[in-house]
Amino acid sequence: MPPTNASAPVTEEVTAYDLRVTGVIPAELDGRYLRNGPNALGLDDPGAAALFLGTGMVHGVRLRDGRAEWYRNRWVRSATVSQALGERPRPGPVFEGMDFAANTHVIGHAGRTLALVESGPRPYELTDELETTGPHDFGGTLPAGYAAHTKLDPRTGDLHAVTYRWGRPDAVEHVVVGADGLVSSVREIPVTGGPMMHDFALTGKYVILYDLPVIADMDAAMSGAAVPYAWDEAHGARLGLLPRDGTAVRWLDIEPCWIYHTLNAYDDGDQVVLDVVRYPQAFDMARFEGPATPTLDRFTVDLIGGEVDGQRLHDRAQEFPRVDERVVSAPHRYGYTAVSAAPPSGAEDLEELDDDAFGDVLLKHDLVRGTVETHAFGRDAAVGEAVFVPSAAGAAEDDGYVMAFVHDPVRGATDLVILAAQDFTGAPVAAVHLPVRVPLGFHGSWIPSTDLS
């Protein structure tokens, strides 16, 4: 178990230049590694005691010409955060008063850097140096709120998202943003009960929706619960296959489960293959209590017979699945996950949750051979989500680098560790030694210089 200080919020924004490096940063890595996560402003911040409500803080490292030019961490400036920091609020198009400092993901699209969160608030745009510009609505084309997870179709350049929000329990929306950064389509899909849809999947033909037994809970909302959603097995569980050609969604029942994150999905003749991290049992959404162990599973959908077959790919507890972004919606061979552990009964605050949920191991899955490679960072280290970066545009699927923030318990600070994907168990290619600790957080991206504004 990593030490408790690996997940505690930091109290300052830092800018550091010419970072110390062990090893050699590959010259082809030209861009920014960014990661978002909750970082409470102080004891008065609701996020001090509730994971999903923590004020977003984006951490970034700029790599170029074999050097680590800078490290920065910046709170996302919602109006409330700006005021707390003694600054003027950033102007921008807030939706239905949901002005929240996005804390879940950070992506690059159409030359912009966007911090994301689910359940209604719009993205916040950041500069290349991680300063907040303000709320973003894709040039006035986003009619409502947005989502925490997106999928970029590498063939079309379209950015897909599935949005939901508490105030609209009878529908979710499939939103497509074109390569030009403008919303090109919004499709409404009727649902019941206000299901929480944290993630989704994309294939060449379908958008795959997860209508699962975690739904809006009025009692939880009225009691002031941080997460007003609860497991209700009576709601049932189903996958929705929404054709990308505009025809109606097709729903297929599955055994009750919960899916936070998708590895990838693809079409295979008369089948659809979907790889996810799956929780097989009920658990408390607010506390993460219960016996549920997240494992890497595969759903195979028979489009002719309407059957869905489930298969366990790997039974070790794991989360934060990622693939080479170039194969999103197409057949994939490799995937990367972070080993996790079942949270303790009664874990209620951010420190208890993160300390137990994050381990010191990354996994590389070869889904063709059915093998798994392990990279362990050492006792009391702590590593979260890893991101794959190809060595070149035309490189093979695992010809590249796996990057992640790793807490170094000896220094009491964090390293950006770069592994060679084809030598996954070997020594890191490079470790960028940050001068401070990066708290364990959620999701991030590699944004190459060609995508910078």
C-alpha positions in Angstrom: 0.0 0.0 0.0 1.5 3.4 -0.9 2.1 5.9 1.9 -0.8 8.3 2.8 1.1 11.4 1.5 1.0 10.0 -2.1 -2.7 11.1 -2.5 -3.0 14.1 -0.2 -3.7 17.4 -2.0 -0.9 19.8 -2.7 -1.2 23.4 -1.5 0.8 25.4 -4.1 1.1 25.9 -7.8 4.6 25.3 -9.1 6.6 26.2 -12.2 9.9 24.5 -12.6 12.3 24.5 -15.6 15.1 22.2 -16.9 14.1 19.2 -14.9 16.6 16.6 -13.8 16.4 13.3 -15.8 17.8 9.8 -15.2 18.3 8.0 -18.5 17.6 9.5 -22.0 14.3 11.0 -23.1 13.6 9.8 -26.6 14.1 12.7 -29.1 10.8 11.8 -30.9 8.8 12.8 -27.7 7.9 16.3 -28.6 4.8 17.5 -26.7 3.2 17.7 -23.3 2.2 14.9 -20.9 -0.9 16.2 -18.9 -3.0 14.6 -16.2 -6.0 15.9 -14.3 -7.3 15.0 -10.8 -9.1 16.4 -7.7 -7.0 18.6 -5.5 -9.0 20.4 -2.7 -8.3 24.1 -2.2 -8.6 23.7 1.6 -10.8 22.3 4.3 -13.7 24.3 3.1 -13.5 22.7 -0.4 -16.2 20.0 -0.7 -13.5 17.9 -2.3 -11.6 17.7 0.9 -13.9 14.9 1.9 -15.5 13.7 -1.3 -13.5 12.3 -4.2 -15.6 13.5 -7.1 -16.0 17.0 -5.8 -12.4 18.0 -5.5 -11.3 21.0 -7.4 -9.5 20.0 -10.6 -5.8 20.5 -10.9 -3.9 19.7 -14.1 -0.2 18.7 -13.9 2.0 18.8 -17.0 5.5 18.1 -18.3 6.8 19.6 -21.5 9.3 17.3 -23.4 11.3 18.5 -26.4 14.7 17.7 -28.0 15.5 15.1 -25.3 14.9 17.6 -22.5 12.2 18.1 -19.9 11.7 21.8 -20.3 9.1 22.4 -17.6 6.7 21.1 -15.0 3.6 23.0 -14.1 0.5 22.4 -11.9 -2.5 24.7 -12.1 -5.9 24.6 -10.5 -8.7 24.8 -13.0 -10.3 28.2 -12.5 -14.1 28.0 -12.2 -15.6 31.2 -10.9 -15.6 29.8 -7.3 -11.9 28.8 -7.5 -10.9 32.2 -9.0 -12.6 34.0 -6.2 -11.0 31.7 -3.6 -7.6 32.5 -5.1 -8.3 36.3 -5.1 -8.6 36.5 -8.9 -11.3 37.8 -11.3 -13.5 35.0 -12.7 -12.8 33.9 -16.2 -15.7 34.8 -18.6 -17.3 32.0 -20.5 -20.5 30.1 -21.4 -21.5 28.2 -18.2 -24.4 25.8 -18.8 -27.4 25.9 -16.3 -25.2 27.4 -13.6 -23.0 24.3 -13.4 -19.7 26.1 -12.9 -17.4 23.3 -11.8 -13.5 23.2 -11.9 -13.3 20.1 -14.2 -11.3 17.4 -12.3 -11.5 14.2 -14.3 -9.7 14.3 -17.7 -7.6 16.6 -19.9 -7.4 16.3 -23.6 -6.3 18.1 -26.7 -8.6 18.6 -29.7 -8.5 21.1 -32.6 -5.6 22.9 -31.2 -7.2 23.4 -27.8 -6.5 21.9 -24.4 -9.7 21.0 -22.5 -10.3 19.9 -18.9 -13.3 17.6 -18.6 -15.8 16.4 -16.0 -19.1 14.5 -16.4 -22.7 15.1 -15.5 -23.4 18.4 -17.1 -20.6 21.1 -16.7 -18.9 22.2 -19.8 -15.2 21.8 -20.4 -12.7 24.4 -19.3 -10.2 25.6 -21.8 -6.5 25.9 -20.8 -3.6 27.5 -22.5 -0.5 25.5 -23.5 1.0 26.6 -20.2 -2.1 25.3 -18.3 -3.6 28.7 -17.4 -7.4 28.7 -17.5 -9.1 30.6 -20.3 -12.6 29.9 -19.2 -15.6 27.6 -19.9 -15.7 26.3 -23.5 -18.7 25.4 -25.7 -17.0 24.6 -29.0 -17.6 28.0 -30.5 -21.2 28.3 -29.4 -22.2 24.9 -30.9 -22.5 22.8 -27.7 -26.2 23.1 -26.7 -25.9 21.6 -23.2 -23.3 20.1 -20.9 -20.5 17.7 -21.7 -18.7 14.5 -20.5 -15.6 13.2 -18.7 -14.6 10.7 -21.4 -14.3 11.2 -25.1 -13.2 8.9 -28.0 -11.3 10.3 -31.0 -12.0 8.5 -34.2 -8.5 8.4 -35.8 -9.9 8.0 -39.3 -12.2 10.9 -39.3 -10.8 13.2 -36.6 -14.3 13.3 -35.0 -14.4 13.5 -31.2 -17.3 11.5 -29.7 -18.8 11.8 -26.2 -21.9 10.5 -24.4 -23.3 13.1 -22.0 -25.7 12.7 -19.1 -26.8 15.0 -16.2 -28.8 14.8 -13.0 -31.4 17.3 -14.3 -32.2 15.2 -17.4 -32.9 11.6 -16.1 -34.9 10.6 -19.2 -32.2 10.9 -21.9 -28.5 10.9 -22.7 -26.9 12.5 -25.7 -24.3 11.4 -28.2 -22.3 14.5 -29.2 -19.8 14.6 -32.1 -17.3 17.4 -32.4 -15.6 17.6 -35.8 -11.9 18.0 -36.5 -12.6 21.8 -36.8 -13.6 21.9 -33.1 -17.3 22.5 -33.7 -20.2 20.3 -32.8 -21.4 18.5 -35.9 -24.2 16.4 -34.4 -26.2 15.8 -31.2 -28.4 12.7 -30.9 -30.8 12.2 -28.0 -31.3 8.6 -26.7 -34.2 8.0 -24.3 -33.4 6.2 -21.0 -35.2 5.7 -17.7 -34.1 6.3 -14.1 -31.2 8.6 -14.8 -28.4 6.1 -15.3 -24.8 7.2 -14.7 -22.8 6.8 -17.9 -19.2 7.5 -16.9 -17.7 6.1 -20.2 -18.8 4.4 -23.4 -17.2 2.6 -26.4 -16.8 3.4 -30.1 -16.5 1.1 -33.1 -16.4 1.8 -36.8 -20.2 1.2 -36.9 -21.5 1.8 -33.4 -21.5 4.0 -30.3 -21.9 1.5 -27.3 -23.8 2.8 -24.3 -23.7 1.4 -20.8 -27.2 1.5 -19.1 -26.2 -0.2 -15.8 -27.7 -0.4 -12.3 -26.2 2.8 -11.0 -28.9 5.4 -11.3 -30.0 8.7 -9.9 -30.9 8.5 -6.2 -33.2 11.2 -4.9 -32.8 10.2 -1.3 -29.0 10.5 -1.6 -29.4 13.9 -3.3 -31.7 15.2 -0.6 -29.3 14.0 2.1 -26.5 16.0 0.5 -24.5 12.9 -0.7 -21.4 13.7 -2.7 -22.5 11.2 -5.4 -26.3 11.2 -5.8 -26.3 7.8 -7.5 -26.8 4.4 -6.1 -26.7 0.7 -7.2 -30.3 -0.5 -7.9 -30.3 -4.0 -9.4 -34.0 -3.7 -10.3 -32.9 -1.2 -13.0 -31.2 -4.0 -14.9 -28.2 -3.8 -17.1 -27.9 -3.5 -20.9 -25.6 -2.5 -23.7 -26.9 0.0 -26.2 -25.7 -0.3 -29.8 -26.3 3.1 -31.4 -25.5 2.9 -35.1 -23.3 5.7 -36.3 -25.3 6.0 -39.5 -28.2 7.6 -37.5 -30.6 4.7 -37.0 -32.2 3.7 -33.7 -30.3 2.3 -30.8 -30.6 -1.5 -30.1 -30.5 -2.6 -26.5 -29.2 -6.0 -25.3 -29.5 -7.3 -21.8 -26.4 -8.4 -19.8 -25.8 -9.6 -16.2 -25.8 -6.7 -13.7 -22.4 -5.1 -13.4 -20.7 -1.7 -13.4 -18.3 -0.3 -16.0 -16.2 2.8 -15.2 -13.8 2.5 -18.1 -13.4 1.1 -21.6 -10.2 -0.4 -23.0 -11.5 -0.5 -26.6 -14.1 -1.9 -28.9 -14.3 -2.9 -32.6 -16.5 -4.6 -35.2 -15.7 -8.2 -36.2 -18.0 -9.3 -39.0 -21.4 -10.1 -37.4 -20.0 -9.5 -34.0 -18.9 -6.5 -31.8 -16.0 -7.0 -29.4 -15.9 -4.9 -26.3 -13.1 -4.9 -23.7 -13.7 -3.2 -20.4 -12.9 -3.1 -16.7 -15.9 -4.7 -15.1 -17.2 -4.7 -11.5 -19.4 -7.7 -11.1 -21.3 -6.9 -7.9 -23.2 -4.1 -6.1 -21.2 -1.5 -4.3 -21.7 1.9 -2.6 -21.0 4.6 -5.2 -20.2 7.3 -2.7 -17.9 5.2 -0.5 -16.7 2.5 -2.9 -17.7 0.0 -0.3 -18.3 -3.7 -1.1 -16.7 -6.8 -2.4 -16.6 -5.8 -6.1 -13.2 -6.5 -7.7 -12.5 -4.7 -11.1 -11.2 -7.2 -13.7 -10.4 -7.0 -17.4 -13.4 -8.6 -19.2 -14.6 -9.0 -22.8 -18.2 -8.8 -24.1 -18.8 -10.4 -27.5 -22.1 -9.3 -29.1 -23.7 -11.6 -31.7 -25.5 -9.1 -33.9 -27.5 -11.8 -35.6 -28.8 -13.7 -32.6 -28.8 -10.7 -30.2 -26.7 -12.6 -27.6 -24.0 -11.1 -25.4 -21.2 -13.5 -24.2 -18.9 -12.5 -21.3 -15.3 -13.6 -20.9 -12.7 -12.9 -18.2 -9.4 -11.8 -19.8 -7.5 -11.2 -16.6 -8.6 -11.6 -13.0 -6.2 -9.4 -11.2 -7.8 -6.3 -9.7 -7.0 -3.4 -12.2 -8.3 -0.1 -13.5 -7.6 2.8 -15.9 -7.4 0.8 -19.1 -5.7 2.5 -22.1 -4.7 1.5 -25.7 -2.7 3.1 -28.4 -5.1 5.9 -29.4 -4.5 5.1 -33.1 -6.5 1.9 -32.8 -9.5 3.3 -31.0 -12.7 1.8 -32.6 -10.5 -0.7 -34.6 -9.1 -4.1 -33.6 -6.4 -3.9 -30.9 -3.8 -6.3 -29.7 -2.3 -4.5 -26.6 -3.8 -2.7 -23.6 -2.3 -1.2 -20.5 -3.9 -1.1 -17.0 -2.9 -0.1 -13.5 -3.2 -2.7 -10.7 -5.7 -1.7 -8.0 -7.0 -3.2 -4.8 -10.5 -3.5 -3.3 -11.2 -0.5 -1.1 -11.5 -1.1 2.6 -15.0 -1.2 4.2 -15.8 2.3 5.5 -13.3 4.2 3.3 -14.9 7.6 3.1 -12.3 10.2 2.3 -10.0 10.9 -0.6 -6.8 9.7 1.2 -8.3 6.4 2.3 -9.7 5.7 -1.1 -6.7 6.6 -3.2 -4.1 5.0 -1.0 -5.9 1.6 -1.4 -7.1 1.9 -4.9 -3.7 2.6 -6.4 -0.8 0.1 -6.4 2.8 0.1 -7.6 2.3 -2.1 -10.8 1.4 -1.5 -14.4 0.2 -4.3 -16.7 0.7 -4.8 -20.4 -1.9 -7.1 -22.0 -1.2 -9.0 -25.2 -4.8 -10.0 -26.1 -3.8 -12.1 -29.1 -1.3 -14.3 -27.2 -3.3 -14.1 -24.0 -0.2 -13.0 -22.0 0.4 -10.3 -19.4 3.7 -8.5 -18.6 4.2 -6.7 -15.3 6.2 -3.6 -14.4 6.6 -3.1 -10.7 7.9 0.2 -9.4 8.9 -0.9 -6.0 7.5 -1.0 -2.5 5.6 2.0 -1.4 5.7 3.5 -4.9 2.3 4.5 -6.4 1.3 4.7 -10.0 -2.0 5.5 -11.7 -3.1 5.6 -15.3 -0.5 5.1 -18.0 -0.6 6.6 -21.5 0.8 5.0 -24.6 2.7 7.2 -27.1 3.8 5.8 -30.5 7.4 6.3 -31.5 6.3 7.5 -34.9 3.1 8.0 -36.8 3.4 4.7 -38.7 5.0 2.6 -35.9 3.6 -0.7 -34.9 0.9 -0.8 -32.2 3.3 -1.4 -29.3 6.3 0.4 -30.8 6.4 3.4 -28.5 6.5 4.5 -24.9 4.3 4.1 -21.8 4.2 7.2 -19.6 2.9 7.7 -16.1 3.4 9.7 -13.0 5.0 7.5 -10.2 5.3 8.6 -6.6 8.8 8.1 -5.4 8.6 7.4 -1.6 12.4 7.9 -1.1 12.3 11.5 -2.6 8.8 12.2 -1.3 8.2 13.5 -4.9 7.0 12.3 -8.2 8.7 11.1 -11.4 7.4 11.0 -14.9 8.5 7.5 -15.9 8.9 6.6 -19.5 8.9 2.8 -20.4 9.7 1.3 -23.7 6.5 -0.6 -24.6 8.4 -3.4 -26.3 10.7 -3.8 -23.2 7.9 -3.4 -20.7 9.5 -5.3 -17.8 12.9 -3.7 -18.3 14.4 -0.6 -16.7 12.7 2.7 -17.7 14.1 4.5 -20.7 13.9 7.7 -18.6 12.6 9.2 -15.4 11.9 12.9 -15.2 12.4 13.9 -11.6 9.8 16.5 -10.6 10.6 18.8 -7.7 7.3 18.2 -6.0 4.7 15.5 -5.4 1.9 15.0 -7.8 -1.1 13.6 -6.0 -2.7 10.4 -7.4 -5.5 11.4 -9.7 -7.6 10.4 -12.7 -7.0 10.7 -16.4 -4.5 12.3 -18.8 -3.2 12.6 -22.3 -0.1 13.0 -24.4 -0.6 16.1 -26.6 2.1 16.3 -29.3 3.5 19.6 -30.5 1.7 19.3 -33.8 -1.6 19.6 -31.8 -0.6 22.7 -29.8 -2.3 26.0 -30.5 
